[in-house]
Amino acid sequence: MSLFDRGELSQIPIIFIWLTTSLDFQKMLVDATSRNRRILLHDSFIITGPDKHEWPKIIDETFSFHNSDKSLADFEIIEEDVKGISIDYHTIGSAMEAVGVRLADNLIDIHNLSEYQVILMWPVSDALRTQRVLQFSKAREGYKLNWEAWHRELNAEDRAQLPLKELNRTRLYFDVRIIPIRAADLRRLCNDLDNPEGTYGDSYVGRFMRTHFYQVVADKWDEYEYTPLKERESKRAEEARVWYESVTTKPTQLGRRIARVFRTSGLEATYEETLTSGYSSVRADIFIKRPGSQKPKVIIEIKAFSTEATMPSSIKDAIKVTLRRHAQFAGFLQRQ
């Protein structure tokens, strides 16, 4: 560098950066410039890295960037795991390497072990509620539950007390989805709910079969050309909103009718079905059998919340209840 400084490059500003994490080596570099002090920009220049509390987010974003936007949580490494790893390491690079080792150990494909898929069906009657539900899902991926979005909504007490590792494993094991469906796509099918034989037209069944919700339940999502779900202001939407507020207290009748609509569409469906495992039982509002699918049994929970009750906090709590219930069903948690 001294030769460069005295030669033909002496009039051209050049910065050489020598990175080191050793203070002793840094002192050696400084001492080596004792005869050419002019070329030393500073004798104690230090770059401070991000605080440890920022490491989990940075590590997860780095992983996501290199892995098609997937999260570490999709491979059973949640934020609390990364926090624990970070405590034991002095640099983010070494912590990231340790996460990679844990990731290699965790590459167990639990996604296909379960024959069940769990879907939260959330009727919505306006654009605001649609967006509130959508923030908890990855719509383009078939409305898979967005673990990171749900995790952000948890308060400090929840994060400290909830069995997050087991709940995340449940999400993956049951391929949990949360799907908004417009009230306008249900209204004409679900009039006169108290009458088990209530009639509805084939055209309304056809409209229902074109919804995102139906495409996922029928296991046709991979064949579907995705277009974002939108709710437009219209007379049809306003009539559906008024109708929906009158049926939020009738979840059983709603499940009975929608199961019947599914049968009309060609799927095998029942309602209020009790399913039992070796650990506990769950009640499916609607139960679908789809032979030949990777997950041939679909448990649908109808979240018939009123418009006022469809808030981020209530959506977060509903997801929490569903995850805990199915964690017990799979034996990941003991019943309390």
Secondary structure, 3 states (H helix, E strand, C coil): CHHHHHCCCCCCCCCCCCCCCCHHHHHHHHHCCCCCHHHCCCCCCCCCCCCHHHHHHHHHHHHHHHCCCCCHHHHCCCHHHHHHHHHCCCCHHHHHHHHHHHHHHCCCCCCCCCCEEEEEEEEECCHHHHHHHHCCEEHHHCCEECHHHHHHHCCHHHHHHCCHHHHHHHHHHCCCEEEEEEHHHCHHHCCCCCCCCCCCCHHHHHHHHCCHHHHHHCCCHHHCCCCCCCCCCCHHHHHHHHHHHCCCCCHHHHHHHHHHHHHHHCCEEEEEEEEECCCCEEEEEEEEECCCCCCCEEEEEECCCCCCCCCHHHHHHHHHHHHHHHHHHHCCCCCC
